[in-house]
Amino acid sequence: YLSQGKGVREISRLLQRSPSTISTEIRRNGMSKESYSPSQAQSHYRMRRGACRKAQRITPILQELIETKLLKRWSPEQISHYLRSNFHDYREYWVSHETIYTFIYRTENRDFYTQFLRRKRKKRHLRNSERSIQKGIKNRRSIRERPAEVEERLIPGHWEGDLIIGRGHESALGTLV
């Protein structure tokens, strides 16, 4: 469709896809803004897919090493550093602390392992999970809904306030106008 001179929005209507999807696909896999080859796009996809790292597998030997260190109350960060420092020739033992946490929280013995962690959480909440997304203010009203006499600020109580809370909730600044 690009070679026929059709625009992104027209192509999106024809293919029944979002314009942003079409635009992203052309930007990512198109040869230029005017041409697109599905076979070349597939080739690009395979190259990118091949560059991805394989998921780290915790082997039984590695699992035993991790368990030993957890029983000694080592943190996953310390274990990860220990593995990198002491197993120079065995890259398969080099795992990140995140891999160790994932192993702990996804294993059947989760309760057993979590008792040895410094922060004993039963569940782990990922950063971009639904729970981590902050909700807005309930029953929030727009400033445009206020009465006209409030603009004059003659009556106490018809003031505007603002509050800024500093990093770590260690400081705050409030203003009233």
C-alpha positions in Angstrom: 0.0 0.0 0.0 2.9 2.4 0.7 4.2 1.9 -2.9 0.7 2.9 -4.1 1.0 6.2 -2.3 -1.5 5.5 0.5 -1.0 7.1 3.8 -0.7 5.5 7.3 -4.3 6.3 8.2 -5.7 4.9 5.0 -3.6 1.7 5.3 -4.8 1.4 8.9 -8.4 1.6 7.8 -7.8 -1.0 5.0 -6.1 -3.4 7.4 -8.4 -2.6 10.3 -5.4 -1.8 12.6 -4.5 1.2 14.7 -2.6 4.0 12.8 0.1 3.8 15.5 0.5 0.1 14.8 1.0 0.7 11.1 3.4 3.7 11.8 5.5 1.6 14.2 5.7 -1.3 11.8 6.8 1.0 8.9 9.4 2.8 11.1 10.7 -0.5 12.5 10.8 -2.7 9.4 10.3 -0.4 6.4 13.1 0.1 4.0 12.1 3.8 3.7 9.0 5.8 4.4 7.7 5.0 0.9 8.5 1.3 0.7 7.8 -1.8 2.8 8.7 -5.5 2.1 7.0 -8.1 4.2 9.7 -10.7 3.6 12.4 -8.1 4.6 10.3 -7.2 7.7 10.2 -10.9 8.6 14.0 -11.2 8.2 14.5 -8.1 10.4 12.2 -9.7 13.0 14.2 -13.0 13.0 17.5 -11.1 13.4 16.2 -9.2 16.4 14.7 -12.3 17.9 18.0 -14.2 17.5 19.7 -11.4 19.4 17.5 -11.9 22.5 19.1 -13.7 25.4 17.7 -17.0 26.4 15.9 -17.3 29.7 18.3 -18.2 32.5 17.7 -21.7 33.8 18.5 -22.5 37.4 20.3 -25.8 37.2 20.2 -28.3 40.1 23.8 -27.4 41.0 23.2 -23.7 40.8 20.0 -24.2 42.9 22.0 -26.0 45.6 24.6 -23.1 45.6 21.8 -20.5 46.0 20.1 -22.5 48.8 23.4 -22.8 50.7 23.9 -19.1 50.6 20.3 -18.3 51.4 20.6 -20.5 54.5 23.6 -18.4 55.5 21.3 -15.4 55.3 23.0 -14.0 52.2 21.0 -11.6 50.1 20.3 -12.4 46.4 22.6 -9.5 45.5 25.4 -11.0 47.5 24.8 -14.4 46.0 24.9 -13.0 42.4 28.1 -11.2 43.1 29.6 -14.3 44.7 28.8 -16.4 41.7 30.3 -13.9 39.2 33.5 -13.5 41.3 34.1 -17.2 42.0 33.0 -18.9 38.8 35.0 -17.0 36.2 35.0 -20.0 33.7 31.3 -21.0 34.2 29.2 -18.2 32.7 26.1 -20.4 33.2 26.4 -19.7 36.9 26.4 -16.0 36.4 22.9 -15.0 37.3 21.5 -11.6 38.3 19.9 -11.0 41.7 16.6 -10.6 39.8 16.9 -14.2 38.5 17.5 -15.4 42.0 14.4 -13.5 43.3 12.4 -14.9 40.5 13.5 -18.4 41.4 12.6 -17.8 45.1 9.2 -16.4 44.4 8.2 -18.9 41.7 9.3 -22.1 43.4 7.1 -24.5 45.3 9.2 -23.9 48.4 8.6 -20.2 48.3 7.6 -20.0 52.0 10.8 -21.9 53.0 13.1 -19.6 51.0 11.4 -16.3 51.9 12.1 -16.9 55.6 15.8 -16.5 54.8 15.4 -13.2 53.0 16.0 -10.0 54.8 12.6 -8.6 53.8 10.2 -11.5 54.3 7.5 -10.8 51.8 5.1 -13.6 50.8 4.5 -12.1 47.4 6.5 -9.9 45.1 4.9 -7.0 43.4 6.5 -6.1 40.1 7.1 -2.5 39.2 4.7 -2.2 36.3 2.0 -4.4 37.7 -1.6 -3.2 38.0 -1.0 -2.8 41.8 1.9 -0.4 41.4 0.0 2.0 39.2 -1.1 4.9 41.4 -4.8 5.6 41.3 -6.1 9.2 40.9 -7.9 11.2 43.6 -11.4 9.8 44.3 -14.3 12.1 43.6 -11.9 14.7 42.2 -13.6 17.9 41.0 -12.2 20.2 38.4 -11.1 23.7 39.4 -13.4 25.0 36.6 -16.4 23.8 38.6 -15.9 26.4 41.4 -18.3 29.4 41.8 -17.5 32.8 40.3 -17.2 34.5 43.8 -14.3 32.2 44.7 -12.2 33.9 42.0 -12.4 37.2 44.0 -10.9 35.5 47.2 -12.6 37.9 49.5 -14.0 35.4 51.9 -11.6 33.3 54.0 -11.8 29.7 52.9 -12.0 30.6 49.3 -8.3 30.4 49.0 -6.1 28.2 46.9 -3.6 25.9 48.4 -0.8 23.8 47.1 1.4 21.2 48.8 4.7 19.9 47.6 6.2 16.9 49.3 10.0 16.3 49.0 11.9 13.2 48.2 11.4 10.4 50.8 8.7 12.5 52.5 11.4 14.3 54.4 10.3 17.8 53.7 7.2 19.6 52.6 6.2 23.1 51.4 2.6 24.4 51.6 1.3 27.6 50.1 -2.1 29.5 50.5 -3.1 32.2 48.1 
